[in-house]
Amino acid sequence: MHSIRTDSRPGGVTVILPLKNLLDAKITGLSSYYLRPDMGDPTIDIPLINMGDIGDGVINTRTVKKVTVRKTGKLENDTILPGDVILTLRAQPFRAVIAGEDVAGAALSANLVGLRCSDRIKPEILATWFNSSAGQRVLAPRAGISTLVGISLKELLQVEVPVPSHEKQDLLSRYLALAVEHTRILKEEQKLLNSIADSMMNSL
């Protein structure tokens, strides 16, 4: 059973659904079984995304390291595809990012989970909701009172997520894309200003 919230604006119907109903697949983090292969086990070198690689809404690919892991059939289903939402499961605030082409085929550490959205919700909508104060208020009680306590995958899948109409999702996605581009330009301008200031000091 799901609930519906409406408002008077165009496309204002919002359906509240458990996260598990919005996903095509879940990509779980690698356990020690994979990270500690025994002598003679088949292995593969693969990029491994850790919590420390996630910040400011992006994955810092420069810090993502390749590791040697045990190669199994299941591993093929536990790697990231572009568009997957990657969510931290520990250390509040929880952080969500969207995987790009540059991390396709990477695996996740045990403190992360990958969420492959169905056509019911756009990845950028889900990631932004997780990062918002509204999303944090829903996630935090399920993680316990300690900032070190994590949220289990079972608990996460029960989280109820507001799902706007496709029309509204399209509008929100366009706004979010503009916001991301604006932030990128601001960061580039800040780098330029810092470089000019540094050059001026070095010329003294």
ABEGO torsion letter per residue (X at the ends): XBBBBBBABBGABBBBBBAAAABABBBBBBBAAAABBBBGBBBBBBBBBBAAABBGGBBBAAABBBBBBBBBAAAAAABBBBGBBBBBABGOBBBBBBBBAAABGBBBBAABBBBBBBAABBAAAAAAAAABAAAAAAAAAAAEABAABBBBAAAAAABBBBBBBAAAAAAAAAAAAAAAAAAAAAAAAAAAAAAAAAAAAAAX
